[in-house]
């Protein structure tokens, strides 16, 4: 199963270093930002599965950071746990009202924090809100976002991306390897959106399909960038022999011999 991605938004270097080292040792991919605005940008670029957010920050505070994350379609569904030195009920209520999923007071026990992080990610997955392989919104959250767009005046475009040859790849390499490729495809899409898209763009998963909703006028440029990025990295998931021959050779030496090309992302347009 692909590793879990965690974003730590914390300006205290010692606390941040401790959290990065601890969660990295527990097989998390950890990103760190030391300002609220830096955290917003990093969340949009890397799409973590959970955010640990300090309340006291040098630029915008944690509450404003949370508010901005909840206003962007690409980050609004990411679980957030507040870290704070304050234990007043009013502060907890304020954080929860802004959409935080949990609240933990410093100094905290690292093992307890890890269990809370695991619990928040597990709840989102179990409730069919986040897709397990990617952490992306799925099921009702995708439907909710599509419906929300139908009431907006701003024009948007929706398209669906699928991994061509994915089933065959899983049959040959196994589903664990397939999950890694699917997670890589998700990261590729997120990176392309962060480079070319708008703050209100959205990506989710339905079954084995990626649903992208974008406000940019030339969605074809975004689609091309996604495909280019994916093709630039997908060979790493194949053996050297398969890369050399250009795909998977099935039923070799028989009348039904078939070469299934290296996987690629294919798109089908759909109206919003």
Backbone bond lengths (Angstrom), bond angles and torsions (degrees), N, CA, C in turn:
res aa  C-N    CA-C-N  psi(-1)  N-CA   C-N-CA  omega(-1)  CA-C   N-CA-C  phi
1 X - - - 1.461 - - 1.516 109.43 -
2 X 1.337 118.04 135.34 1.457 119.99 179.55 1.514 111.42 -57.19
3 X 1.347 116.30 147.27 1.447 120.76 -178.94 1.518 111.79 -66.37
4 X 1.323 116.55 154.55 1.458 121.82 179.82 1.520 109.25 -81.45
5 X 1.339 115.90 145.30 1.458 122.11 -178.32 1.525 110.02 -108.87
6 X 1.323 114.96 130.96 1.459 121.38 -175.59 1.520 109.23 -129.37
7 X 1.332 116.70 135.57 1.461 121.69 175.18 1.522 108.87 -111.47
8 X 1.326 116.48 125.21 1.462 122.71 176.32 1.529 107.88 -105.55
9 X 1.336 117.14 117.90 1.471 122.12 175.63 1.522 106.30 -108.37
10 X 1.325 115.23 99.18 1.473 121.75 -171.08 1.524 108.87 -152.76
11 X 1.351 117.00 127.21 1.463 119.89 -177.32 1.516 113.34 -91.34
12 X 1.323 118.10 -13.43 1.466 121.46 176.97 1.533 107.96 -79.07
13 X 1.331 116.51 112.54 1.462 120.89 -172.81 1.525 111.59 -60.17
14 X 1.329 117.55 -42.88 1.466 120.45 -177.31 1.525 111.11 -64.08
15 X 1.341 116.56 -44.27 1.468 120.52 179.56 1.524 110.10 -65.12
16 X 1.336 115.90 -44.11 1.461 120.15 -179.27 1.527 111.29 -62.05
17 X 1.335 116.18 -45.41 1.462 119.77 -179.61 1.520 111.04 -62.11
18 X 1.323 116.53 -40.59 1.468 120.92 178.66 1.529 110.82 -61.95
19 X 1.333 116.82 -44.82 1.456 120.73 -178.75 1.526 111.63 -67.04
20 X 1.331 116.33 -42.05 1.464 120.29 179.78 1.528 110.26 -62.38
21 X 1.320 116.87 -47.17 1.465 120.67 -178.89 1.523 111.17 -64.73
22 X 1.331 115.83 -43.56 1.468 119.83 -176.81 1.524 111.38 -64.03
23 X 1.340 116.80 -50.92 1.463 118.63 -176.27 1.528 111.89 -72.41
24 X 1.325 117.24 -30.35 1.462 119.51 174.18 1.522 110.63 -62.46
25 X 1.319 116.35 -38.66 1.473 120.36 178.60 1.519 112.10 -67.09
26 X 1.338 117.29 -17.59 1.461 121.73 177.12 1.534 111.37 -104.14
27 X 1.331 116.04 29.03 1.465 123.73 172.87 1.527 114.06 65.38
28 X 1.320 116.63 33.25 1.456 120.89 170.75 1.525 108.90 -98.48
29 X 1.325 116.18 144.99 1.457 120.59 167.71 1.524 106.16 -89.41
30 X 1.320 117.22 115.14 1.466 121.05 -170.19 1.527 110.91 -112.49
31 X 1.333 115.49 130.03 1.457 122.64 173.17 1.530 107.73 -109.43
32 X 1.326 116.71 152.11 1.463 120.13 -178.93 1.521 110.85 -135.18
33 X 1.318 115.75 135.41 1.462 122.79 172.42 1.526 107.58 -129.86
34 X 1.344 116.77 141.27 1.465 119.52 -177.52 1.525 112.97 -106.96
35 X 1.336 117.16 10.59 1.464 121.90 172.37 1.521 109.18 -137.92
36 X 1.327 115.68 159.15 1.453 119.12 178.71 1.513 112.54 -64.01
37 X 1.338 116.89 -45.91 1.461 120.30 -179.65 1.530 111.15 -65.67
38 X 1.343 115.73 -38.34 1.462 119.00 175.87 1.508 111.33 -62.42
39 X 1.331 116.52 -36.79 1.452 120.80 178.15 1.514 112.74 -66.53
40 X 1.339 116.49 -39.96 1.464 120.64 177.14 1.529 110.03 -61.06
41 X 1.332 116.33 -46.74 1.462 120.37 179.70 1.525 111.41 -63.38
42 X 1.329 116.76 -40.67 1.461 120.01 -177.76 1.530 111.17 -70.12
43 X 1.327 117.08 -36.50 1.465 120.56 177.84 1.515 110.45 -63.35
44 X 1.317 116.29 -40.69 1.463 120.77 -179.71 1.523 111.38 -69.16
45 X 1.338 116.68 -33.70 1.459 120.42 -177.36 1.521 112.85 -81.28
46 X 1.329 117.86 -32.33 1.471 121.14 -171.52 1.521 114.67 -114.49
47 X 1.312 117.70 -12.67 1.458 124.09 179.43 1.533 113.43 42.39
48 X 1.345 116.88 72.46 1.466 120.23 177.09 1.523 111.19 -69.38
49 X 1.318 115.82 162.51 1.463 120.01 177.33 1.519 112.20 -84.67
50 X 1.333 115.98 -14.69 1.465 120.41 175.67 1.530 108.14 -158.87
51 X 1.349 115.99 150.69 1.458 121.78 178.98 1.525 109.70 -121.67
52 X 1.342 116.15 127.34 1.463 122.31 169.70 1.519 106.46 -96.15
53 X 1.325 117.29 118.32 1.460 121.95 -169.02 1.527 111.33 -124.12
54 X 1.333 116.17 117.20 1.460 121.24 175.78 1.535 109.19 -74.19
55 X 1.320 116.46 142.71 1.464 120.56 -179.60 1.522 111.44 -74.89
56 X 1.332 117.14 -45.31 1.462 121.39 -176.50 1.522 110.01 -89.21
57 X 1.329 116.63 109.15 1.456 122.31 -177.93 1.525 109.60 -125.72
58 X 1.350 119.08 157.47 1.462 121.10 -174.41 1.527 114.56 -74.51
59 X 1.319 118.88 -21.71 1.468 119.58 -179.70 1.529 109.82 -109.06
60 X 1.310 118.22 -90.67 1.460 121.05 171.67 1.524 108.03 -94.12
61 X 1.327 117.76 144.38 1.459 119.24 -177.03 1.528 110.97 -76.23
62 X 1.323 115.15 176.14 1.456 119.67 -176.35 1.517 113.27 -63.25
63 X 1.332 117.19 -32.45 1.458 119.95 179.68 1.528 110.89 -65.62
64 X 1.326 116.65 -44.20 1.457 120.01 178.53 1.535 110.61 -68.41
65 X 1.342 116.22 -36.80 1.463 119.70 176.52 1.520 110.47 -60.98
66 X 1.322 116.57 -45.44 1.467 121.72 178.15 1.523 110.26 -61.25
67 X 1.321 116.08 -43.04 1.468 120.70 179.96 1.529 110.90 -59.59
68 X 1.341 116.62 -43.59 1.462 119.92 -179.17 1.528 111.45 -68.43
69 X 1.330 116.42 -37.41 1.460 119.69 177.39 1.532 110.80 -64.23
70 X 1.329 116.41 -37.59 1.461 120.37 -178.79 1.524 112.63 -75.84
71 X 1.319 117.87 -14.85 1.456 120.83 179.24 1.524 112.53 -88.34
72 X 1.323 118.16 -15.81 1.462 121.69 -179.85 1.523 110.29 -96.48
73 X 1.331 116.02 130.32 1.469 119.86 -177.23 1.516 112.45 -59.55
74 X 1.338 117.07 -34.45 1.459 120.45 -175.80 1.527 112.57 -71.22
75 X 1.346 117.67 -21.83 1.463 120.35 -175.61 1.530 113.55 -123.28
76 X 1.306 118.17 -2.69 1.466 120.35 -171.30 1.525 113.34 -66.03
77 X 1.340 118.22 -21.68 1.464 120.81 -176.41 1.534 113.44 -100.04
78 X 1.338 118.00 1.81 1.462 120.33 -178.66 1.529 109.71 -75.39
79 X 1.344 119.39 126.66 1.470 120.53 177.20 1.528 111.62 -60.11
80 X 1.334 116.26 141.00 1.460 122.46 -179.06 1.526 109.46 -127.01
81 X 1.335 115.82 131.95 1.468 121.63 172.72 1.525 107.73 -115.77
82 X 1.335 116.61 122.64 1.457 121.20 178.34 1.529 110.78 -79.49
83 X 1.334 115.34 139.65 1.460 122.44 171.46 1.525 107.07 -113.79
84 X 1.327 117.51 128.42 1.466 119.17 -176.87 1.518 111.18 -153.58
85 X 1.317 114.96 157.66 1.460 120.80 174.48 1.513 111.11 -90.97
86 X 1.315 116.41 -7.10 1.454 121.20 -179.11 1.520 110.42 -94.40
87 X 1.326 115.30 144.42 1.460 119.65 -178.56 1.531 111.40 -123.70
88 X 1.365 115.95 12.85 1.450 118.46 -177.91 1.530 110.92 -70.51
89 X 1.313 115.86 142.91 1.456 121.25 -177.75 1.526 111.03 -60.33
90 X 1.343 117.52 -38.07 1.462 120.94 -177.77 1.521 111.21 -61.10
91 X 1.333 116.77 -38.89 1.458 120.19 179.67 1.528 111.62 -68.34
92 X 1.331 116.15 -39.07 1.462 119.67 177.45 1.521 110.39 -63.93
93 X 1.328 116.04 -44.33 1.463 120.25 -179.73 1.525 110.41 -61.74
94 X 1.338 116.80 -41.88 1.462 120.53 179.72 1.525 110.92 -60.13
95 X 1.345 116.50 -44.96 1.453 120.24 179.24 1.516 112.59 -63.45
96 X 1.330 116.23 -42.65 1.461 120.44 -179.05 1.525 110.91 -68.58
97 X 1.328 116.92 -35.19 1.463 120.16 178.19 1.524 111.81 -65.34
98 X 1.330 116.61 -29.56 1.459 121.12 179.32 1.527 112.44 -79.68
99 X 1.339 116.27 -7.21 1.455 119.44 176.65 1.513 115.18 109.80
100 X 1.348 117.63 10.75 1.463 119.87 176.19 1.528 109.63 -67.79
101 X 1.318 116.39 150.03 1.461 120.95 -178.49 1.521 112.66 -94.93
102 X 1.334 117.26 -21.82 1.462 120.59 -178.83 1.528 108.25 -160.80
103 X 1.327 115.52 170.86 1.460 121.99 -173.01 1.526 106.61 -149.47
104 X 1.333 117.28 121.38 1.463 119.48 179.99 1.523 109.37 -129.78
105 X 1.332 115.53 139.44 1.464 121.62 -173.03 1.521 111.16 -98.14
106 X 1.341 116.12 136.39 1.456 122.10 174.14 1.522 109.46 -77.19
107 X 1.330 117.97 148.20 1.468 127.49 -10.18 1.525 110.22 -71.84
108 X 1.312 117.30 145.10 1.454 121.46 -176.06 1.520 109.98 -121.01
109 X 1.314 115.22 159.10 1.457 121.82 175.75 1.534 107.96 -85.44
110 X 1.324 116.70 125.79 1.464 120.44 -175.10 1.523 112.80 -62.06
111 X 1.320 116.63 -39.27 1.465 118.60 -179.93 1.524 111.13 -66.49
112 X 1.336 116.35 -38.08 1.468 119.34 176.77 1.531 110.38 -64.61
113 X 1.333 116.68 -42.62 1.460 120.23 178.78 1.527 110.39 -61.32
114 X 1.330 116.72 -43.60 1.466 120.03 179.53 1.533 110.97 -60.15
115 X 1.322 116.93 -40.89 1.458 120.26 179.17 1.526 111.24 -65.66
116 X 1.334 116.01 -35.87 1.468 119.13 177.62 1.531 110.67 -68.45
117 X 1.315 116.13 -39.66 1.457 120.81 177.37 1.535 109.54 -62.63
118 X 1.329 116.74 -48.21 1.462 120.62 178.76 1.527 110.97 -59.29
119 X 1.339 115.54 -42.05 1.457 120.27 -178.87 1.517 112.23 -63.69
120 X 1.327 117.11 -41.84 1.470 120.74 -179.43 1.523 110.98 -65.51
121 X 1.336 116.86 -42.54 1.465 120.21 178.61 1.526 110.33 -67.06
122 X 1.323 116.19 -41.29 1.469 120.68 -179.00 1.530 110.91 -65.28
123 X 1.338 117.72 -40.80 1.464 120.18 179.69 1.521 111.06 -62.56
124 X 1.331 115.86 -44.06 1.459 119.30 -179.49 1.522 111.09 -62.16
125 X 1.333 116.76 -38.46 1.466 120.93 179.33 1.522 111.02 -72.37
126 X 1.350 116.39 -44.75 1.459 120.76 -177.15 1.523 111.99 -63.71
127 X 1.320 116.78 -34.04 1.458 121.17 -178.87 1.526 112.27 -84.92
128 X 1.347 115.82 10.91 1.462 122.04 179.01 1.521 112.03 58.34
129 X 1.346 115.61 35.33 1.460 120.66 176.13 1.526 110.58 -98.23
130 X 1.341 116.59 -34.21 1.454 121.10 178.79 1.524 109.00 -123.28
131 X 1.328 116.09 134.53 1.447 121.72 -179.89 1.529 109.40 -73.35
132 X 1.337 117.62 131.97 1.464 121.78 -167.94 1.525 113.30 -63.17
133 X 1.322 118.52 -36.81 1.460 120.31 -175.65 1.521 113.23 -74.07
134 X 1.316 116.31 -29.03 1.462 120.45 -170.75 1.518 114.55 -120.19
135 X 1.330 117.81 -21.40 1.450 120.85 -173.12 1.516 113.32 78.32
136 X 1.338 117.38 2.43 1.461 121.22 -178.86 1.528 111.01 -76.60
137 X 1.334 117.29 155.54 1.467 120.24 174.78 1.519 110.68 -57.70
138 X 1.312 116.41 145.12 1.458 120.74 178.77 1.515 109.33 -145.70
139 X 1.329 116.88 176.42 1.457 122.74 175.16 1.513 114.52 50.03
140 X 1.353 116.66 -121.61 1.468 120.51 -175.01 1.523 113.81 -62.15
141 X 1.325 118.15 -28.71 1.458 119.60 179.90 1.528 111.26 -69.23
142 X 1.330 116.47 -36.90 1.462 119.75 176.56 1.525 109.67 -67.20
143 X 1.324 116.65 -45.66 1.467 120.44 179.04 1.524 110.84 -60.33
144 X 1.337 115.92 -40.70 1.465 121.03 179.61 1.523 111.40 -63.05
145 X 1.338 116.44 -41.46 1.458 120.40 -179.04 1.529 110.95 -68.17
146 X 1.321 117.48 -41.29 1.461 120.73 178.10 1.525 110.40 -63.01
147 X 1.320 116.20 -42.27 1.471 119.47 179.24 1.527 110.70 -66.06
148 X 1.330 116.58 -39.87 1.470 120.15 179.43 1.522 110.67 -60.21
149 X 1.325 116.34 -41.15 1.465 120.20 -179.02 1.528 111.93 -63.92
150 X 1.321 116.79 -28.78 1.467 119.64 -177.48 1.518 112.27 -68.24
151 X 1.349 116.84 -18.06 1.461 120.33 -179.53 1.527 112.45 -99.31
152 X 1.322 117.69 -2.58 1.455 120.88 -178.10 1.521 111.28 -89.98
153 X 1.335 114.29 150.35 1.462 119.59 177.44 1.527 111.74 -80.54
154 X 1.340 115.86 -24.67 1.458 119.38 -177.15 1.535 110.63 -70.58
155 X 1.347 117.02 132.16 1.469 119.42 179.22 1.532 111.13 -69.66
156 X 1.303 116.64 144.57 1.463 121.40 176.42 1.511 108.78 -146.00
157 X 1.320 115.34 159.75 1.460 121.43 -179.47 1.517 108.79 -125.40
158 X 1.299 115.80 139.36 1.467 121.35 -179.88 1.514 109.19 -118.19
159 X 1.319 116.49 135.26 1.462 119.07 170.11 1.528 109.29 -143.17
160 X 1.317 113.47 157.81 1.458 122.10 -174.93 1.527 109.29 -113.40
161 X 1.324 116.42 131.87 1.458 121.18 177.74 1.521 110.20 -113.61
162 X 1.303 116.21 136.14 1.461 121.54 179.00 1.525 109.24 -128.71
163 X 1.318 115.74 152.62 1.459 121.30 177.72 1.530 109.17 -89.56
164 X 1.317 115.93 107.21 1.462 120.61 178.51 1.526 109.73 -72.88
165 X 1.332 116.82 126.82 1.454 121.71 -178.43 1.516 113.79 86.74
166 X 1.331 117.81 9.23 1.473 121.46 -176.00 1.525 111.79 -65.50
167 X 1.326 117.41 -44.51 1.468 120.25 -178.09 1.525 110.98 -61.95
168 X 1.333 116.16 -44.41 1.461 119.40 179.35 1.522 110.81 -63.06
169 X 1.330 116.41 -41.20 1.466 120.37 178.05 1.534 110.15 -58.58
170 X 1.336 117.10 -45.43 1.471 120.67 179.78 1.526 111.12 -63.90
171 X 1.323 116.84 -37.34 1.464 120.05 178.83 1.524 111.21 -62.54
172 X 1.334 117.10 -36.59 1.465 121.71 -176.63 1.524 111.85 -86.22
173 X 1.313 117.32 -46.71 1.470 121.45 -173.45 1.530 113.88 -96.82
174 X 1.325 116.90 -14.89 1.464 120.17 -179.62 1.520 111.22 98.95
175 X 1.337 115.38 158.94 1.450 120.79 -174.70 1.536 112.90 -72.97
176 X 1.318 117.26 -26.92 1.466 118.60 176.96 1.525 110.09 -64.07
177 X 1.329 116.27 -44.79 1.458 120.07 176.73 1.522 110.34 -65.02
178 X 1.337 116.47 -38.13 1.459 120.48 177.80 1.516 111.93 -61.51
179 X 1.333 116.73 -38.97 1.466 120.42 177.80 1.524 111.29 -62.58
180 X 1.335 116.26 -37.02 1.464 120.30 178.57 1.531 110.97 -64.77
181 X 1.322 116.33 -41.77 1.458 120.28 178.73 1.525 110.49 -65.45
182 X 1.314 116.39 -42.05 1.464 120.28 -179.14 1.526 110.54 -63.15
183 X 1.340 116.10 -41.15 1.464 120.13 177.62 1.525 110.64 -65.29
184 X 1.334 117.04 -37.56 1.461 120.80 177.25 1.526 110.38 -63.87
185 X 1.322 116.99 -41.36 1.462 120.32 178.06 1.525 110.64 -61.62
186 X 1.326 116.57 -40.42 1.465 120.44 178.58 1.521 111.17 -62.41
187 X 1.329 117.04 -44.70 1.472 120.61 179.29 1.525 110.92 -63.60
188 X 1.329 115.89 -37.83 1.460 120.63 178.37 1.525 110.87 -60.88
189 X 1.321 116.24 -45.53 1.462 121.24 179.69 1.524 110.39 -63.61
190 X 1.326 116.77 -44.93 1.471 120.66 -179.30 1.522 111.33 -62.35
191 X 1.315 116.65 -41.53 1.466 120.20 -179.85 1.523 111.26 -64.90
192 X 1.325 116.60 -41.67 1.458 120.11 179.64 1.527 110.62 -65.33
193 X 1.322 116.72 -39.85 1.465 120.25 178.58 1.522 110.72 -65.49
194 X 1.332 116.68 -39.77 1.464 119.58 179.74 1.526 111.56 -65.80
195 X 1.328 117.10 -27.62 1.465 121.72 -179.75 1.524 112.76 -83.80
196 X 1.337 116.55 -40.97 1.462 120.12 -172.11 1.520 114.33 -113.54
197 X 1.325 117.23 -19.99 1.453 120.71 -171.21 1.518 114.39 -84.59
198 X 1.329 115.20 -168.86 1.455 122.56 179.15 1.524 109.35 -111.12
199 X 1.331 116.18 170.14 1.466 120.88 -178.72 1.521 112.00 -68.09
200 X 1.331 117.54 -14.53 1.462 120.54 -178.19 1.519 112.30 -104.51
201 X 1.333 118.25 10.99 1.456 120.87 178.14 1.521 111.01 -72.55
202 X 1.317 115.61 157.82 1.468 121.37 -173.00 1.520 109.55 -140.48
203 X 1.338 115.72 143.30 1.467 120.93 171.11 1.523 108.51 -137.79
204 X 1.322 116.45 133.91 1.457 122.30 178.20 1.521 109.81 -141.76
205 X 1.330 115.62 -179.90 1.466 121.27 -178.17 1.519 109.70 -128.05
206 X 1.321 116.01 131.20 1.461 122.60 169.73 1.521 106.99 -126.43
207 X 1.333 115.80 118.94 1.463 121.36 -173.34 1.538 108.37 56.19
208 X 1.328 117.58 -123.68 1.465 120.37 178.36 1.525 111.35 -105.82
209 X 1.334 116.62 26.90 1.458 121.45 -178.03 1.529 110.03 -117.19
210 X 1.312 115.77 142.41 1.464 121.77 173.70 1.527 108.90 -94.85
211 X 1.327 116.36 131.60 1.455 122.52 178.41 1.523 107.95 -106.87
212 X 1.323 117.26 118.40 1.463 121.73 -179.32 1.520 108.80 -115.39
213 X 1.322 116.00 130.19 1.462 121.82 174.58 1.523 106.53 -121.84
214 X 1.316 116.20 123.74 1.463 120.13 -175.25 1.520 111.49 -133.10
215 X 1.318 114.46 150.85 1.450 120.35 177.82 1.516 113.05 -100.38
216 X 1.331 117.75 0.12 1.470 118.54 -179.56 1.527 109.44 -75.01
217 X 1.336 115.71 148.04 1.457 120.56 -175.42 1.527 111.83 -67.59
218 X 1.316 116.15 -40.78 1.465 119.93 -177.20 1.525 109.61 -101.65
219 X 1.321 116.25 81.46 1.464 119.36 179.37 1.524 111.04 -68.03
220 X 1.331 116.82 -20.06 1.456 119.82 178.02 1.514 112.05 -64.78
221 X 1.339 116.86 -35.63 1.460 120.43 177.49 1.519 110.32 -64.95
222 X 1.340 116.58 -41.52 1.461 120.63 178.26 1.524 110.40 -64.01
223 X 1.315 115.99 -44.52 1.468 120.29 179.31 1.522 111.12 -59.89
224 X 1.325 116.51 -43.36 1.467 120.81 -179.86 1.526 111.33 -64.93
225 X 1.341 116.97 -40.20 1.462 120.31 179.16 1.529 111.00 -64.00
226 X 1.320 116.38 -41.09 1.464 120.40 178.55 1.527 110.66 -60.82
227 X 1.328 116.41 -48.68 1.461 120.72 -178.62 1.533 110.65 -62.61
228 X 1.322 116.22 -40.66 1.465 120.91 -179.38 1.525 110.56 -63.47
229 X 1.322 116.58 -44.57 1.466 120.54 -179.94 1.532 110.77 -64.30
230 X 1.321 115.74 -41.51 1.463 119.11 -179.08 1.528 110.82 -64.68
231 X 1.318 116.68 -46.96 1.465 120.12 -179.78 1.532 111.35 -63.61
232 X 1.327 116.42 -27.67 1.458 119.64 179.69 1.515 113.83 -72.47
233 X 1.340 117.65 -14.43 1.460 119.35 -176.89 1.512 116.20 -126.72
234 X 1.330 117.93 -12.07 1.465 120.29 -172.51 1.525 112.71 -68.56
235 X 1.342 118.57 -26.08 1.468 120.01 -179.23 1.521 112.62 -58.86
236 X 1.331 116.95 -25.66 1.463 120.94 -179.18 1.526 112.41 -63.60
237 X 1.327 117.48 -16.50 1.468 121.15 -178.15 1.532 112.08 -95.09
238 X 1.337 116.49 3.78 1.462 121.47 178.75 1.530 110.46 -114.64
239 X 1.320 116.41 160.53 1.454 121.03 172.70 1.519 109.39 -71.73
240 X 1.341 116.14 160.68 1.462 120.31 178.32 1.528 111.11 -59.14
241 X 1.330 116.15 -38.56 1.465 120.19 -178.87 1.526 111.04 -63.63
242 X 1.331 116.54 -43.14 1.465 120.18 -179.75 1.527 110.80 -67.14
243 X 1.328 116.76 -38.18 1.470 119.84 178.30 1.521 110.14 -64.55
244 X 1.343 116.24 -43.51 1.471 120.46 -179.06 1.523 112.01 -61.26
245 X 1.341 116.98 -39.59 1.466 118.77 -178.34 1.529 111.91 -86.31
246 X 1.345 116.59 -7.84 1.461 120.05 175.91 1.507 115.13 88.40
247 X 1.342 117.82 11.67 1.465 119.57 178.31 1.510 111.85 162.56
248 X 1.315 115.46 -165.17 1.464 122.76 -178.17 1.528 109.70 -94.86
249 X 1.320 115.89 125.93 1.467 120.99 179.05 1.519 108.51 -93.31
250 X 1.330 115.78 113.14 1.463 121.20 -178.28 1.529 110.09 -102.79
251 X 1.339 115.11 143.51 1.475 121.67 177.67 1.524 111.62 53.07
252 X 1.329 116.04 47.02 1.465 121.38 -176.82 1.534 111.47 -57.31
253 X 1.325 116.11 136.24 1.452 121.96 176.15 1.509 115.03 79.38
254 X 1.342 117.39 6.97 1.468 120.61 178.99 1.524 109.64 -114.54
255 X 1.328 115.06 173.86 1.468 119.62 179.31 1.522 111.96 -67.13
256 X 1.339 116.44 -21.01 1.472 120.13 -177.95 1.532 111.41 -100.97
257 X 1.347 115.61 19.37 1.465 118.62 178.69 1.531 110.24 -55.68
258 X 1.337 115.05 136.28 1.463 119.74 -176.04 1.531 109.66 -145.78
259 X 1.320 116.14 138.45 1.460 121.52 174.80 1.523 108.76 -104.35
260 X 1.333 116.10 114.07 1.470 121.47 176.84 1.523 107.80 -93.90
261 X 1.331 118.45 114.69 1.467 121.33 -173.86 1.524 113.41 -58.66
262 X 1.330 115.73 160.20 1.460 122.53 172.96 1.524 108.51 -51.59
263 X 1.320 117.13 139.74 1.461 121.60 -176.83 1.527 112.48 -56.93
264 X 1.321 114.79 146.69 1.450 121.30 175.04 1.514 109.80 -142.88
265 X 1.321 116.98 160.00 1.458 121.92 175.89 1.524 109.62 -89.88
266 X 1.323 116.00 128.30 1.457 121.07 177.55 1.534 107.91 -119.94
267 X 1.325 116.42 148.65 1.455 120.65 -173.57 1.513 111.91 -122.08
268 X 1.328 115.31 146.88 1.458 121.64 172.21 1.517 107.66 -129.32
269 X 1.304 117.83 121.22 1.468 121.94 -178.29 1.527 110.29 -67.77
270 X 1.327 114.57 145.76 1.463 120.06 177.14 1.513 107.68 -146.63
271 X 1.325 119.40 137.29 1.463 121.10 -179.21 1.516 111.96 -71.85
272 X 1.310 116.66 148.34 1.469 121.17 176.41 1.517 108.34 -87.34
